[in-house]
Amino acid sequence: MTGAARRVGRAIALDLAAHGCDLELTCRTSRAELERTADDARAGARAKGHEIDVRLHEIDLADDAAVVALGRDLASRGPLHGLVHNASSYGPATLADVTAADALSHFRVNALAPLLLTQALASSLRQAGGAVVLFSDIHVLGRPRRRFLTYSMSKAAVTDLVATLALELAPTVRVNAIAPGVVAWPDDADPGEVERYEARIPLGRPGTPEDAAGCVRWLLFDAAYVTGEVLRLDGGRWLR
């Protein structure tokens, strides 16, 4: 799984570990936090009666060659039951702010890295009859936000990638995505924006990293007849 050091990625790692999954976890720079996630994952698994292997990888997902090398390394370890593309490049950009470098950086991390890593691991996933889970965003499904132009473009590419990979990897590998509303506010989120956004969530609360983790696990292991889907995880926010 990519992006496992903090927040949603950490929650996914802990959830999968508690269910006995061996883990391959990545971060870009947060090595100390990733090591804490790994330690907590091993402890959580042990508490549930599981002994798991956890391997850590530092990687810049904007580096195409590094992504391919990671894929080859993971593929050498044999069948792979699940691949979770959680890492994300996120940040604001208006039309006036857009630069080619910024747009390409978002695209490389959010869309191209998942494509290249899935390509490298396709054989391993087929051997195991595995599944792939990506992360999109509810606001690129037809209700765009202002001020996030390049990020939104890259996540829209993820939405199409789900459908095309589902066809490419069928019938042995399922590919789906989660499109969250809010499952973890940024640390610098504006309190006024938070209040306005949460007031429009029918279930009356923001999502949590644990909500996302449970959804990932379901798509990986239980959604046996689901592929090519983008599942909104938003507490009903789409309805308002």
C-alpha positions as a Markdown table, in Angstrom:
| # | Residue | x | y | z |
|---|---|---|---|---|
| 1 | Met | 0.0 | 0.0 | 0.0 |
| 2 | Thr | 1.2 | 3.5 | -0.8 |
| 3 | Gly | 1.1 | 6.4 | 1.6 |
| 4 | Ala | 0.8 | 4.4 | 4.8 |
| 5 | Ala | 2.6 | 6.6 | 7.3 |
| 6 | Arg | -0.3 | 8.8 | 8.5 |
| 7 | Arg | -4.0 | 9.4 | 8.6 |
| 8 | Val | -6.1 | 7.2 | 6.2 |
| 9 | Gly | -3.1 | 5.1 | 5.1 |
| 10 | Arg | -2.2 | 4.3 | 8.7 |
| 11 | Ala | -5.8 | 3.3 | 9.4 |
| 12 | Ile | -5.9 | 1.0 | 6.4 |
| 13 | Ala | -2.6 | -0.6 | 7.4 |
| 14 | Leu | -3.8 | -1.2 | 11.0 |
| 15 | Asp | -7.1 | -2.6 | 9.8 |
| 16 | Leu | -5.5 | -5.0 | 7.3 |
| 17 | Ala | -2.9 | -6.1 | 9.9 |
| 18 | Ala | -5.6 | -6.9 | 12.4 |
| 19 | His | -7.1 | -9.3 | 9.8 |
| 20 | Gly | -3.8 | -11.1 | 9.3 |
| 21 | Cys | -2.5 | -9.5 | 6.1 |
| 22 | Asp | 1.2 | -9.2 | 5.4 |
| 23 | Leu | 2.0 | -5.6 | 4.4 |
| 24 | Glu | 4.2 | -3.7 | 2.0 |
| 25 | Leu | 4.0 | -0.1 | 3.0 |
| 26 | Thr | 5.4 | 3.1 | 1.4 |
| 27 | Cys | 6.1 | 6.7 | 2.4 |
| 28 | Arg | 7.9 | 9.5 | 0.7 |
| 29 | Thr | 9.6 | 11.3 | 3.6 |
| 30 | Ser | 7.8 | 10.3 | 6.8 |
| 31 | Arg | 10.0 | 7.3 | 7.7 |
| 32 | Ala | 9.7 | 7.6 | 11.5 |
| 33 | Glu | 5.9 | 7.7 | 11.2 |
| 34 | Leu | 5.9 | 4.8 | 8.9 |
| 35 | Glu | 8.0 | 2.8 | 11.3 |
| 36 | Arg | 5.4 | 3.6 | 14.1 |
| 37 | Thr | 2.6 | 2.4 | 11.8 |
| 38 | Ala | 4.5 | -0.8 | 11.1 |
| 39 | Asp | 5.2 | -1.4 | 14.8 |
| 40 | Asp | 1.5 | -0.8 | 15.7 |
| 41 | Ala | 0.4 | -3.0 | 12.8 |
| 42 | Arg | 2.5 | -5.9 | 14.1 |
| 43 | Ala | 1.2 | -5.4 | 17.6 |
| 44 | Gly | -2.4 | -5.2 | 16.5 |
| 45 | Ala | -2.0 | -8.3 | 14.4 |
| 46 | Arg | -0.4 | -10.2 | 17.3 |
| 47 | Ala | -3.3 | -9.1 | 19.6 |
| 48 | Lys | -5.7 | -10.8 | 17.1 |
| 49 | Gly | -3.5 | -14.0 | 17.0 |
| 50 | His | -1.7 | -13.2 | 13.8 |
| 51 | Glu | 2.0 | -13.0 | 13.0 |
| 52 | Ile | 2.6 | -10.8 | 10.0 |
| 53 | Asp | 5.5 | -9.6 | 7.8 |
| 54 | Val | 5.7 | -5.9 | 7.3 |
| 55 | Arg | 8.2 | -4.3 | 4.9 |
| 56 | Leu | 8.8 | -0.6 | 4.4 |
| 57 | His | 9.7 | 1.4 | 1.3 |
| 58 | Glu | 10.7 | 5.0 | 0.9 |
| 59 | Ile | 9.7 | 6.2 | -2.5 |
| 60 | Asp | 8.9 | 9.4 | -4.4 |
| 61 | Leu | 5.9 | 8.4 | -6.5 |
| 62 | Ala | 6.6 | 11.3 | -8.8 |
| 63 | Asp | 9.7 | 9.4 | -9.9 |
| 64 | Asp | 8.5 | 7.0 | -12.7 |
| 65 | Ala | 11.7 | 4.9 | -12.6 |
| 66 | Ala | 11.5 | 4.5 | -8.8 |
| 67 | Val | 7.8 | 3.4 | -9.1 |
| 68 | Val | 8.7 | 0.8 | -11.7 |
| 69 | Ala | 11.6 | -0.5 | -9.6 |
| 70 | Leu | 9.4 | -0.9 | -6.6 |
| 71 | Gly | 6.9 | -2.8 | -8.7 |
| 72 | Arg | 9.6 | -5.2 | -9.9 |
| 73 | Asp | 10.8 | -5.7 | -6.3 |
| 74 | Leu | 7.3 | -6.5 | -5.1 |
| 75 | Ala | 6.6 | -8.7 | -8.0 |
| 76 | Ser | 9.6 | -10.8 | -7.2 |
| 77 | Arg | 8.0 | -11.8 | -4.0 |
| 78 | Gly | 5.3 | -13.8 | -5.6 |
| 79 | Pro | 1.4 | -13.6 | -5.6 |
| 80 | Leu | -0.1 | -10.4 | -4.4 |
| 81 | His | -3.6 | -10.5 | -2.9 |
| 82 | Gly | -4.3 | -6.8 | -2.7 |
| 83 | Leu | -2.9 | -3.5 | -4.0 |
| 84 | Val | -4.1 | -0.2 | -2.4 |
| 85 | His | -3.1 | 3.1 | -4.0 |
| 86 | Asn | -3.7 | 5.5 | -1.1 |
| 87 | Ala | -0.9 | 8.1 | -1.5 |
| 88 | Ser | -2.1 | 11.4 | -3.0 |
| 89 | Ser | -0.7 | 14.7 | -4.0 |
| 90 | Tyr | -3.1 | 17.4 | -2.9 |
| 91 | Gly | -3.1 | 21.2 | -3.1 |
| 92 | Pro | -5.0 | 24.2 | -4.3 |
| 93 | Ala | -4.6 | 25.8 | -7.8 |
| 94 | Thr | -6.7 | 28.3 | -9.6 |
| 95 | Leu | -6.6 | 28.8 | -13.3 |
| 96 | Ala | -4.3 | 31.8 | -12.8 |
| 97 | Asp | -1.9 | 29.7 | -10.6 |
| 98 | Val | -1.6 | 26.6 | -12.9 |
| 99 | Thr | 1.8 | 25.7 | -14.1 |
| 100 | Ala | 2.8 | 22.7 | -16.2 |
| 101 | Ala | 5.1 | 21.5 | -13.4 |
| 102 | Asp | 2.3 | 21.5 | -10.9 |
| 103 | Ala | -0.1 | 19.7 | -13.1 |
| 104 | Leu | 2.4 | 17.1 | -14.1 |
| 105 | Ser | 3.4 | 16.5 | -10.4 |
| 106 | His | -0.2 | 15.8 | -9.4 |
| 107 | Phe | -0.7 | 13.6 | -12.4 |
| 108 | Arg | 2.4 | 11.6 | -11.8 |
| 109 | Val | 1.6 | 10.9 | -8.1 |
| 110 | Asn | -2.2 | 10.5 | -8.4 |
| 111 | Ala | -2.6 | 8.7 | -11.7 |
| 112 | Leu | 0.6 | 7.6 | -13.4 |
| 113 | Ala | 2.2 | 6.0 | -10.4 |
| 114 | Pro | -0.9 | 3.8 | -9.7 |
| 115 | Leu | -0.9 | 2.8 | -13.4 |
| 116 | Leu | 2.8 | 1.9 | -13.5 |
| 117 | Leu | 2.7 | 0.1 | -10.2 |
| 118 | Thr | -0.4 | -1.9 | -11.2 |
| 119 | Gln | 1.2 | -2.7 | -14.5 |
| 120 | Ala | 4.3 | -4.1 | -12.8 |
| 121 | Leu | 2.2 | -6.2 | -10.4 |
| 122 | Ala | -0.4 | -7.4 | -12.8 |
| 123 | Ser | 1.0 | -10.9 | -13.0 |
| 124 | Ser | 1.3 | -11.2 | -9.2 |
| 125 | Leu | -2.3 | -10.0 | -8.8 |
| 126 | Arg | -3.5 | -12.5 | -11.4 |
| 127 | Gln | -1.7 | -15.4 | -9.7 |
| 128 | Ala | -3.5 | -14.6 | -6.4 |
| 129 | Gly | -6.9 | -13.6 | -7.9 |
| 130 | Gly | -6.3 | -10.3 | -6.1 |
| 131 | Ala | -7.9 | -6.9 | -6.1 |
| 132 | Val | -6.9 | -3.3 | -6.6 |
| 133 | Val | -8.3 | -0.3 | -4.7 |
| 134 | Leu | -7.6 | 3.3 | -5.8 |
| 135 | Phe | -8.7 | 6.6 | -4.3 |
| 136 | Ser | -10.6 | 9.2 | -6.3 |
| 137 | Asp | -12.7 | 12.1 | -4.9 |
| 138 | Ile | -16.4 | 12.8 | -4.9 |
| 139 | His | -15.8 | 16.3 | -6.3 |
| 140 | Val | -14.4 | 14.9 | -9.6 |
| 141 | Leu | -17.5 | 12.9 | -10.2 |
| 142 | Gly | -19.5 | 15.8 | -11.6 |
| 143 | Arg | -19.5 | 18.4 | -8.8 |
| 144 | Pro | -16.1 | 20.2 | -9.0 |
| 145 | Arg | -14.6 | 22.4 | -6.4 |
| 146 | Arg | -13.1 | 25.8 | -7.1 |
| 147 | Arg | -9.4 | 26.3 | -6.6 |
| 148 | Phe | -8.2 | 22.7 | -7.0 |
| 149 | Leu | -7.9 | 22.5 | -10.7 |
| 150 | Thr | -4.7 | 20.4 | -11.2 |
| 151 | Tyr | -5.5 | 18.1 | -8.3 |
| 152 | Ser | -9.0 | 17.6 | -9.7 |
| 153 | Met | -7.7 | 16.8 | -13.2 |
| 154 | Ser | -5.4 | 14.1 | -11.8 |
| 155 | Lys | -8.2 | 12.5 | -9.7 |
| 156 | Ala | -10.5 | 12.5 | -12.7 |
| 157 | Ala | -7.9 | 10.5 | -14.5 |
| 158 | Val | -8.0 | 8.0 | -11.6 |
| 159 | Thr | -11.7 | 7.6 | -12.1 |
| 160 | Asp | -11.2 | 6.5 | -15.7 |
| 161 | Leu | -8.2 | 4.4 | -14.8 |
| 162 | Val | -10.5 | 2.3 | -12.6 |
| 163 | Ala | -12.8 | 1.4 | -15.5 |
| 164 | Thr | -10.0 | 0.6 | -18.0 |
| 165 | Leu | -7.9 | -1.4 | -15.5 |
| 166 | Ala | -11.0 | -3.4 | -14.5 |
| 167 | Leu | -11.4 | -4.4 | -18.2 |
| 168 | Glu | -7.6 | -5.1 | -18.7 |
| 169 | Leu | -7.3 | -7.3 | -15.6 |
| 170 | Ala | -10.6 | -9.1 | -15.8 |
| 171 | Pro | -11.7 | -11.8 | -15.1 |
| 172 | Thr | -9.1 | -12.7 | -12.4 |
| 173 | Val | -8.4 | -9.2 | -10.8 |
| 174 | Arg | -11.1 | -6.8 | -9.6 |
| 175 | Val | -10.4 | -3.0 | -9.7 |
| 176 | Asn | -12.4 | -0.5 | -7.8 |
| 177 | Ala | -12.0 | 3.0 | -6.2 |
| 178 | Ile | -13.3 | 4.9 | -3.2 |
| 179 | Ala | -14.3 | 8.5 | -3.7 |
| 180 | Pro | -14.3 | 10.1 | -0.3 |
| 181 | Gly | -16.0 | 13.3 | 0.7 |
| 182 | Val | -14.1 | 14.1 | 3.9 |
| 183 | Val | -12.6 | 11.2 | 5.9 |
| 184 | Ala | -9.7 | 13.3 | 7.3 |
| 185 | Trp | -9.6 | 17.1 | 7.2 |
| 186 | Pro | -6.2 | 18.6 | 6.4 |
| 187 | Asp | -4.4 | 19.9 | 9.5 |
| 188 | Asp | -4.7 | 23.5 | 8.2 |
| 189 | Ala | -8.4 | 23.3 | 7.2 |
| 190 | Asp | -10.3 | 26.5 | 7.6 |
| 191 | Pro | -12.8 | 26.1 | 10.5 |
| 192 | Gly | -15.5 | 28.0 | 8.7 |
| 193 | Glu | -15.2 | 25.8 | 5.6 |
| 194 | Val | -15.3 | 22.7 | 7.9 |
| 195 | Glu | -18.5 | 23.9 | 9.5 |
| 196 | Arg | -20.2 | 24.7 | 6.2 |
| 197 | Tyr | -19.2 | 21.4 | 4.6 |
| 198 | Glu | -20.2 | 19.2 | 7.6 |
| 199 | Ala | -23.6 | 21.0 | 7.8 |
| 200 | Arg | -24.4 | 19.4 | 4.4 |
| 201 | Ile | -23.6 | 15.8 | 5.3 |
| 202 | Pro | -26.9 | 13.9 | 5.9 |
| 203 | Leu | -25.3 | 11.5 | 8.3 |
| 204 | Gly | -24.3 | 14.4 | 10.5 |
| 205 | Arg | -20.6 | 13.9 | 10.8 |
| 206 | Pro | -17.4 | 13.8 | 8.7 |
| 207 | Gly | -16.0 | 10.4 | 7.8 |
| 208 | Thr | -13.0 | 8.9 | 9.6 |
| 209 | Pro | -9.9 | 7.1 | 8.5 |
| 210 | Glu | -11.4 | 4.0 | 10.0 |
| 211 | Asp | -14.5 | 4.4 | 7.7 |
| 212 | Ala | -12.1 | 4.4 | 4.7 |
| 213 | Ala | -10.2 | 1.5 | 6.0 |
| 214 | Gly | -13.3 | -0.7 | 6.4 |
| 215 | Cys | -14.3 | 0.2 | 2.9 |
| 216 | Val | -10.9 | -0.7 | 1.5 |
| 217 | Arg | -11.0 | -4.1 | 3.2 |
| 218 | Trp | -14.5 | -4.8 | 1.9 |
| 219 | Leu | -13.5 | -4.0 | -1.7 |
| 220 | Leu | -10.3 | -6.1 | -1.4 |
| 221 | Phe | -11.8 | -9.2 | 0.1 |
| 222 | Asp | -15.6 | -9.3 | 0.3 |
| 223 | Ala | -16.9 | -7.5 | -2.9 |
| 224 | Ala | -16.5 | -10.6 | -5.0 |
| 225 | Tyr | -18.8 | -9.5 | -7.8 |
| 226 | Val | -17.9 | -5.8 | -7.9 |
| 227 | Thr | -15.4 | -4.4 | -10.4 |
| 228 | Gly | -14.9 | -1.1 | -12.3 |
| 229 | Glu | -16.9 | 0.8 | -9.6 |
| 230 | Val | -16.2 | 4.1 | -7.9 |
| 231 | Leu | -17.8 | 4.0 | -4.5 |
| 232 | Arg | -18.8 | 7.3 | -2.8 |
| 233 | Leu | -17.8 | 7.4 | 0.8 |
| 234 | Asp | -19.3 | 10.7 | 1.9 |
| 235 | Gly | -22.1 | 10.2 | 4.5 |
| 236 | Gly | -24.6 | 11.3 | 1.8 |
| 237 | Arg | -22.8 | 14.6 | 1.1 |
| 238 | Trp | -23.3 | 14.0 | -2.7 |
| 239 | Leu | -27.1 | 14.3 | -2.1 |
| 240 | Arg | -26.7 | 17.9 | -1.0 |
